[in-house]
């Protein structure tokens, strides 16, 4: 039985109840996790507060950086064990899980190295005054994270928070939290003081809601659905707690007639099929200039037809959908599109060794899809691609901006002036030109506009989110 991690100790839920964790590959139980509730969240927040006022709060920036760097080293030391847990818990192919654990380590390397390089400023002010701008930690930060990249999300949110001297209470997704529980022991081994990191497992409506509405937190980061994102905003508003929210996307990949299709088509296929489309920044919507539609679609069809979904040991293009609920949603979206006779461009296969009770959805590309269709506007979060057409650059930009989301976009064209015009025209947080990095890039500031959320994670910019600016005015005359 797995236990939660509070104040440096593995503990059961105070209620004594557990939640069953099911394998995405077989539907069978692989573990149990504690069903944390408000009493457990109270203990975790209290532990985080005392670490903030105590040992962690008193560390110098250099000391914090060294501990984070050590966490990176230990994560890489145990990469095989952590990747095996991540793969079993999420159904990801082992290689992808390994890449995710490397990214988890990389977050600690990147932010650990930055810890003592974040300096304040001075401001020339009135005669006889000296003014300094100081960056201070927020205090106790709550982190509510989803199931699609459990290890990466953990690193992305706690590494910058710890770097700035905050302490953390994490509520991982109930469907996929086994890696974070195992990882917690490494932080202790690396010298992170007890209470600086706490992990409370449980359901969103119980542990998650108790954490987001807790009066003892100073800041919150959330990655998940827009519906829950709104609930989180409401509950944190009651305590005037600041949030960073990343709520998904319906990211466009815009392909112009002069694009290098040898590069564009594989980039686009990988941008949707990586992690079975369960990526907020998945390029799930391709906008193709009409004059190259036939050529583009014939290449796309070939790649989709040769893709396969299956268990980790079958070297699949992608693995199963992580949860049964999401599997049903994705399957319904596909069946609905088929019943409405939306043309299928290409469809992959389910491996013959796949368990019939696994959450397997064959990769599928539809097109042409009408711009106002559900498939063109809404997040499916599965290996489902929609292809639309456009005739002019203006129309391409208009279509790219025609959903409520604005997270990431891809632009494929050899025309330099157009690259700049289109990347300026698309409303979102990241634009990739002649490449696409769904989910990648620890160094690259990431976040959205509109329904995709607000605030920026990743890169040095994330550090601004995890601190408060204090202006100190000193009269020396
Ligand atoms: P998804 O639809 O991808 O499962 P959710 O937004 O439901 O995404 O979940 C993302 C995270 O938010 C998970 O850790 C989940 O437990 C948590 N969560 C779900 N509901 C709530 C809630 N009412 N309050 C706080 N956290 C929640």
Boltz pocket constraint, residues with backbone or C-beta under 6 A from the ligand:
constraints:
  - pocket:
      binder: B
      contacts: [[A, 144], [A, 145], [A, 146], [A, 147], [A, 171], [A, 172], [A, 173], [A, 174], [A, 202], [A, 203], [A, 204], [A, 205], [A, 207], [A, 208], [A, 209], [A, 210], [A, 212], [A, 223], [A, 224], [A, 225], [A, 226], [A, 228], [A, 229], [A, 231], [A, 232]]
      max_distance: 6.0
